[in-house]
Amino acid sequence: MSNSELQALFLRHMRPLQAYLNAKLRDPQLAADLAQESFTRLTEQYPQGNILDIEAYLYKTAKNLMLDHLRQQQRRQTEAVEDDIL
């Protein structure tokens, strides 16, 4: 993928992807970080030729990153409560 193609994809998809994540997370900075990470992963995986639908890949990656973040956050909260009990 050329730099101009990547830039066009970024311009077309970044704002809607951030809006999707922000609607779920209610945290604009985290939404921006996860959207950026989704694009980073796209640039890493695209050369391997396994991505057939770029938009679907971006949204699926963003959703997975969001779920990973929420699970990690839940785990930290649970550990903090356990530490408080002890």
C-alpha positions in Angstrom: 0.0 0.0 0.0 1.5 3.3 -1.0 1.7 6.3 1.3 -0.9 8.1 -0.8 -3.3 5.2 -0.6 -2.8 4.9 3.2 -3.4 8.7 3.6 -6.6 8.4 1.6 -7.8 5.5 3.8 -6.9 7.4 6.9 -8.7 10.5 5.8 -11.8 8.5 4.8 -12.0 6.2 7.8 -10.3 7.8 10.8 -13.1 10.2 11.9 -16.0 7.7 11.6 -13.8 5.0 13.3 -13.1 7.4 16.2 -16.8 8.3 16.4 -17.7 4.6 16.6 -15.3 4.0 19.4 -16.1 7.2 21.3 -19.8 6.3 21.2 -19.0 3.0 22.9 -16.3 4.2 25.3 -17.3 7.9 26.0 -13.5 8.7 26.1 -12.3 10.7 23.1 -8.6 10.2 23.8 -8.9 6.5 24.2 -11.1 6.3 21.1 -8.4 8.2 19.1 -5.6 5.9 20.5 -7.5 2.7 19.6 -8.4 4.0 16.1 -4.7 4.9 15.5 -3.7 1.4 16.7 -6.2 -0.1 14.3 -4.5 1.8 11.4 -1.1 0.7 12.6 -2.2 -2.9 12.6 -3.7 -2.5 9.1 -0.3 -1.2 7.8 1.4 -4.3 9.4 -1.1 -6.8 8.1 -1.9 -5.5 4.6 1.3 -6.5 2.9 0.6 -10.1 3.8 -2.4 -10.0 1.5 -4.9 -11.4 4.0 -7.2 -8.3 4.1 -10.0 -8.4 1.6 -12.2 -5.6 3.1 -10.2 -2.8 4.6 -13.1 -1.1 6.3 -14.3 -4.3 7.9 -10.8 -5.0 9.0 -10.5 -1.6 10.7 -13.8 -1.9 12.5 -13.2 -5.4 13.6 -9.7 -4.6 14.8 -11.0 -1.5 16.6 -13.8 -3.5 18.3 -11.3 -6.2 19.4 -8.9 -3.5 20.8 -11.8 -1.9 22.7 -12.9 -5.2 24.2 -9.3 -6.0 25.2 -9.0 -2.6 26.8 -12.3 -3.1 28.7 -11.3 -6.6 29.9 -8.0 -5.3 31.1 -9.7 -2.4 32.9 -12.1 -4.8 34.5 -9.3 -7.1 35.6 -7.4 -4.1 37.2 -10.6 -3.0 39.1 -11.1 -6.6 40.4 -7.5 -6.8 41.5 -7.8 -3.4 43.3 -10.9 -4.6 45.1 -9.2 -7.8 46.1 -6.2 -5.9 47.4 -8.5 -3.6 49.4 -10.2 -6.6 51.0 -6.9 -8.1 52.1 
